[in-house]
Amino acid sequence: RRLVLGGMSMGASVALRYAAQHRHLVDGLLLVAPSGMPEPVMSIPRFGQAAANVLLGQGDLEPVGLQTVQTATLVEAQPEPFERKDSGEMKELRLPGLGVRLAAQRWLARLNFIKRTPQYDVGADDFAAAREFQWPVSLVLGKYDVVHAPHVPEWRREIPQARILMAAATHWWLCMGVDALNLEDDVLWNRARIHAAEQT
């Protein structure tokens, strides 16, 4: 079954890249406050990229599976990570430090990915796939977005068939308040909502 893929901010880049790599599975793209275009040197994404490089270095971190870290920590902290209550139910022991370690890992993973801003590896091949397959694309851009600027001419050039919806909103408002954008007249938005309703 073909999919209408949607994403906000960095998630829009993930959706576009996934579509380009799985072209025959895609039926449309709904991208809100999308990243994927070059940003000026003096911009928030560039600052985030520079800060991440300073903190983590230029190279990528080796990915560490979350389950692996959990298992290793459980074994180190407690050979038997469960205790039996009087009722016969199993209760997981609280392991000090595990939450802190996992939280640190999540933040390191985010910083590692931020180093790929502002385009998150979106390139010419991804845009070429959108043009070649002529997927219906809806772009929701923020007029006051200072994180990923609207780049309307660039999006029109790269994905000419896209329907561009401009909202008088910031990046954060678009990502947090997408349900309040009144997109009921957008074909892709309606299809995504109908599909979500069918799955519940």
C-alpha positions in Angstrom: 0.0 0.0 0.0 1.3 3.4 -0.9 1.8 6.0 1.8 1.3 9.7 2.3 4.4 10.6 4.3 4.4 13.6 6.6 7.0 15.3 8.8 7.7 18.5 10.6 11.1 20.3 10.6 13.8 17.6 10.7 11.1 15.0 10.2 10.2 16.6 6.8 13.8 15.9 5.7 13.4 12.3 6.9 10.2 11.9 5.0 11.7 13.4 1.8 14.8 11.2 2.0 12.7 8.1 2.7 10.5 8.8 -0.3 13.5 9.2 -2.5 14.9 5.8 -1.4 11.5 4.0 -1.5 9.9 5.7 -4.5 7.3 3.1 -5.4 5.9 3.1 -1.8 5.0 6.8 -1.8 1.7 8.5 -2.7 2.4 12.0 -1.5 4.4 14.2 0.9 3.0 16.6 3.5 6.0 18.7 4.8 5.5 21.2 7.6 8.2 23.8 8.4 10.6 21.6 6.4 14.4 21.7 6.5 16.4 20.7 3.5 17.5 24.1 2.0 20.8 25.8 2.6 20.7 28.5 5.3 22.7 31.7 5.7 26.0 31.4 7.6 24.5 33.6 10.4 21.5 31.5 11.2 20.2 29.3 14.1 20.8 26.0 12.2 24.3 27.0 11.4 24.9 28.0 15.0 23.5 24.6 16.2 25.8 22.8 13.7 28.8 24.7 14.9 28.0 24.1 18.6 27.5 20.4 18.0 30.8 20.2 16.2 32.6 21.9 19.0 31.0 19.6 21.6 31.3 16.3 19.7 34.0 16.9 17.1 33.7 16.6 13.3 33.1 12.9 13.0 29.9 11.0 13.6 29.5 9.1 16.9 29.3 5.3 16.8 25.6 4.4 17.1 24.9 2.5 20.3 21.6 0.5 20.5 19.4 1.6 23.3 18.5 -2.0 24.2 22.2 -2.9 24.4 22.8 0.0 26.9 19.8 -1.0 28.9 20.8 -4.7 29.1 24.4 -3.9 30.0 23.4 -1.5 32.7 20.9 -4.0 34.2 23.5 -6.7 34.3 26.1 -4.5 35.9 23.7 -3.0 38.5 21.7 -6.1 39.4 22.0 -9.7 38.2 18.3 -10.3 38.9 16.5 -7.1 37.8 13.1 -8.3 39.1 11.7 -9.0 42.5 8.5 -11.0 43.3 5.9 -9.2 45.4 3.6 -11.1 47.9 0.8 -11.1 45.3 2.9 -13.1 42.9 3.3 -10.2 40.5 6.6 -9.2 39.0 8.0 -5.8 39.9 11.0 -4.2 38.1 13.6 -2.8 40.4 14.6 0.8 40.1 18.2 1.1 39.0 19.9 4.4 40.0 21.7 6.1 37.2 20.0 4.3 34.4 17.6 7.2 33.5 20.5 9.7 33.5 22.6 7.5 31.2 19.7 7.0 28.8 18.9 10.7 28.8 22.5 11.5 28.1 22.6 9.0 25.2 19.4 10.6 23.7 20.9 14.1 23.8 24.2 12.9 22.3 22.3 11.2 19.5 20.4 14.5 18.8 23.5 16.6 18.9 25.2 14.1 16.5 22.3 14.5 14.1 22.2 18.3 14.5 25.7 18.3 13.0 24.0 17.6 9.7 21.9 20.8 9.8 20.6 22.7 8.0 19.9 20.2 5.2 20.1 16.9 7.1 21.7 15.3 4.0 18.8 16.2 1.7 20.3 16.7 -1.8 19.7 17.0 -5.5 18.8 13.3 -5.8 15.9 13.6 -3.3 14.4 16.6 -5.2 14.9 14.9 -8.5 12.9 11.9 -7.2 10.0 14.2 -6.3 10.0 15.8 -9.7 10.4 12.5 -11.6 7.6 10.7 -9.8 5.4 13.8 -9.6 4.1 13.0 -6.1 1.6 15.5 -4.8 3.4 17.6 -2.3 2.0 20.0 0.3 4.5 22.4 1.9 3.4 24.4 5.0 5.9 27.2 5.5 6.2 29.8 8.3 6.4 33.4 7.3 8.3 34.1 10.6 10.3 30.9 10.7 13.9 31.8 11.6 15.0 28.2 12.1 14.2 26.9 8.6 13.4 30.0 6.5 10.6 29.6 4.0 12.8 29.5 0.9 9.6 29.8 -1.3 11.5 30.3 -4.7 13.9 27.5 -3.9 11.0 25.0 -3.1 9.1 26.1 -6.2 12.2 25.4 -8.3 13.1 22.0 -6.7 9.5 20.7 -6.5 7.4 22.6 -9.0 4.2 20.6 -8.5 4.2 21.4 -4.7 1.2 23.3 -3.2 2.7 25.9 -0.9 0.7 27.0 2.1 2.2 30.1 3.9 1.2 30.6 7.6 1.9 33.7 9.6 3.8 31.7 12.2 7.1 30.8 13.7 8.9 27.5 13.4 7.9 26.4 16.9 4.3 27.4 16.5 4.0 25.4 13.2 5.5 22.3 14.8 3.5 22.5 18.0 0.2 23.8 16.6 -0.1 22.0 13.3 -3.6 20.8 14.2 -4.8 24.4 14.4 -3.7 25.4 10.9 -7.1 24.7 9.3 -5.7 22.5 6.5 -9.0 20.8 5.9 -9.1 22.0 2.3 -5.7 20.3 1.6 -6.1 17.0 -0.2 -3.1 15.3 1.4 -4.0 16.5 4.9 -7.5 15.0 4.5 -6.1 11.7 3.1 -3.7 11.4 6.1 -6.5 12.2 8.6 -8.8 9.6 7.0 -6.1 7.0 7.0 -5.3 7.7 10.7 -9.0 7.4 11.6 -9.2 4.0 9.8 -6.3 2.7 11.9 -8.0 3.6 15.2 
